[in-house]
Amino acid sequence: MAMFRHIPQPESLRREEPVRPELMSEVKLYRNSRERAKYDNMADVFALIQTIQCLEKAYIKDAVLAAEYTAHCSKLLVQFKAAFKQVQGEEFPDLESFMKQYRVSCCCVM
């Protein structure tokens, strides 16, 4: 960044931090294929919530036509219902518990 070389950097950016190998190790979220499927399903639900939220914002900003919005929203809701059935159980009896657990704030989805 030769363009910004005249701007002084804070002390925290100037010193070199030693690389700590224990922080570079892989973190396993699952121990078996059943747990892996659980996390994959939860990721699908989370992604669908975020996608529906983005579609809602685009519709509010008039970036999506009403017909496109209706078609896409219907498809996403069907996908969401199927994905949430895979996650639903003791841990997540309803959408609110899932959103609270993972700190998702998407009021448009509810």
Order of alpha helices (4+ residues) and beta strands (2+ residues): alpha-alpha-alpha-alpha
